[in-house]
């Protein structure tokens, strides 16, 4: 407290001499403004007990009243109690909802009312018609309007967004249209759309920004005072402390009458702000305290903060596919997370011969600096040796192999259940061979006997027929693409030309693929990349894309990331469709982490529900740039989107086949009560 008192005296030396003891009534919200009462007691103690030559005749006596802003009668009763207790000045809480009730009561009683919140509907003419001005506003309302006018004229803005926190939207719109329209009509070309209901992210950014603003003016004053540091939410307290301090200082300079106790029933003495023009300006915590005859503040300093790309970052917000995926996982697992950008901007590769030390994202996991690595990080054999990966959330197309295996399993099950099929003939391996022969339109030597197996064979035959037709059509389209403007269309052609340089991300899975590949073509490309000057490798994807746009440079990258970059820039194109050994993007976690299974289950659930595909559509396609050139027909590899109807048909066929098989077995065993003869081979051995 000794330090706080000494600091407060530093500010008081700049103030002029005041009159004797002033009785001030404070109206505060019940349960919401206890910190203001604490601040008032602190200021009163500092001024009354640490008197300087500038304050040897000025002391304060504070009277408190607590009200609920929705109860007008309670507010009137509390104001009367303050007046009868001797309060010559009433200082209201920092909310306009209270001020609109307290102000007319004080005017009726002839008591000065000091407020320190922005009031966009302050009407001086109405006050004059009601018997004289009695309200003093420490917030520079008129200067605020003029400042907006000058700023809009200086910046020549045709449109702007007015962000505010006032809950009374009607009054604010009235202020915008009535107060500002006259000064803006000469430059206005559009309609003011106030941002009334901002979302959570905007609110979070606003509160962080407001905290930074408020700390700029009075941080040196409050940094070591225990009364400030004891509050867990100091944002409103710091600003309100400064305004309460200035309100109490202003009260010292108001004209005081000789009367002591008064009553609400007595005839009020008229009070008028006209004497404020003769008030000597006082330096307060929020600036110079000087007022006009209307009780409005003048000659005040207002700080202008510009938020832009080159300014100080007050809050960092990340967005993208991985952030949306993290939000979904955090919501499902009921966890919170904090994003930390990898320091060296690398994905991770060994930095020592024995692979004990890694850089990038993998290295931070091994060192315990991060719990998981999320991004376009691919699963490789070397990375699997040191960390665990969840199931990939972005896959290459393996649906056909999965469909083949599922159909073979069902065919084997039907052979076991059906009374007319031989299980040894349709074992799992034989079933796979049978389906592959249908796929290749060749004979297998096996013939189905049951209705279920024959129905399943027909569905599989139809599935493979349409799939082959679709693939053949797509393959023919790829072969007919005009390749006159393409300097190369394969890795062999890329290695044989000298006009274009090529490279990949330093330490990425693509670079490691070329580095450890045993295929002659890829080894030649790797040696060419090592011998390039300047270096063929870039630190991050953005650098590779920029280099491809500015130079004759081919950026080799993973399929999913490449697809995204192409959709974001019309000057980029994709050449070739070779998958360089990666089978998807996964989340990396430390070896043996308990989160691996939980994350994997949630990723599988999101995959089954189509949420991951929806997120990919959002960030890959819905945000793609609209190019002015003529649309080019997509001639890429056959994707799941082209044939997903076939897989739905196959799934229905599998289900129907199983139902037929179960029905056939039930009828044969329980209705006909016959013992099934599975096959001749089994009969011989029995």
Secondary structure by P-SEA (a helix, b strand, c coil): caaaaaaaaaaaccccccccbbbbbbbbcccccaaaaaaaaaaaaaaaaacccccccbbbbbbbbbbbcccaaaaaaaaaaaaaacccbbbbcccaaaaaaaaaaaaaabbbbbbccccccccaaaaaaacccccccccaaaaaaaaaaaaaaaacccbbbbbbcccaaaaaaaaaaccccccccccccbbbbccccccaaaaaaaaaaaaaaaaccccccccccccccccccaaaaaaaaaaaaaaaaaaaacccccccccccccccccccccccccccccccccccccccccccccbbbbbbbbbcccccccbbbbbcaaaaaaaaaaaaacbbbbbbcccccccbbbccccccccccaaaaaaacccccccccccccaaaaaccccccccccccaaaaaaaaaaaaaaaaaaaaccccccccccaaaaaaaaaaaaaccccccccccaaaaaaaaaaaaaaaaaaaaaaaaaaaaaaccccccccccaaaaaaccccccccccccaaaaaaaccccaaaaaaaaaaaacccccccccaaaaaaaaacccbbbbbcaaaaaaaaaacccccccccccccccbbbbbbcccccaaaaaaaaaaaaaaaaaaaaaaaacccccccccccccccccccccccccaaaaaaaaaaaaaaaaaaaaaaaaacccccccccccaaaaaac
